[in-house]
């Protein structure tokens, strides 16, 4: 069974309780069967979530290197050199931070394409602590050349973006999050979608932040834009919808990651910018996802407080809120 919209390709129906990571695991065997160029490279994480029956026909193209993340990227580079299209999957810190030299050299320096797919977002598994927190990932990739970055906000968008990605030869990072929005957007074009038109400023909601941003700004006359593709950044989309030169960008990873992109997009336009996201301050408690959202001001009350303070020009800089013991 499939569902279609006027502006989006057909996609498979998504079970109500399926999250982005589950969507990825369910889709991978199908993609491997459809395209013999593809290979899935794992470093133990994720191997147990794949359906053995579904992956049996393509088991020779599912490579689990064990807990060796640098090797995982090296294998991906080797596969790409033979003309294959590797899909590399694990948590963000093990995909971008730990093997960063291999991402830089084995892929980027060699001019090779690959698809890096993370899971868990910034703190999607709080029990894992700092070793599993991945909020620095997009900022690190910004130091390298030629990466496309997708941040879907719904499992259907994962389907669309992953199919689009494996069909290309580019270096692509697909960032999956545990949370998300209630309904998917058309993300096929890589352009930002207008979720609400307003006349008193613009708020850009990245990926899974859209529903929270809409709720936090429901009382304000602002334009809300939705970005599921952040690199390349849709500069034209921001400029053509701009009313007042006051912009807020809400990202589910390190706060300020895209300030340079917004500044470049508005080159020549005097503007004010507020960047909201995960703060650098380390929260030394495991907590829950909900508690981390609140501590970083990324829940609806926190976003409303920061955005209201910005648009009313009061000096209410967002602060990290302490987590309960």
Secondary structure, 3 states (H helix, E strand, C coil): CEEEECCEEEEECCCCCCCHHHHHHHHHHHHHHHCCCEEEEECCCCHHHCCHHHHHHHHHHEEECCCCHHHHHHHHHHHHHCCCEEEEEEEHHHHHHCCHHHHHHHHHHCCCCEEEEEECCCCCCHHHHHHHCCCCHHHHHCCCCCEEEECCCCHHHHHHHHHHHHCCCCEEEEECCCCCCCCCCCCCCCCCEEEECCCCCEEEEEHHHHHHHHHHCCCCCCEEEEECEEECCCHHHHHHHCCCCEEEEEEEEECCCCHHHHHHHCCCCCCEEEEEEECCCCCCCCCCHHHHHHHCCCCHHHHHHHHHHHHCCCCCCCCCCCCCC
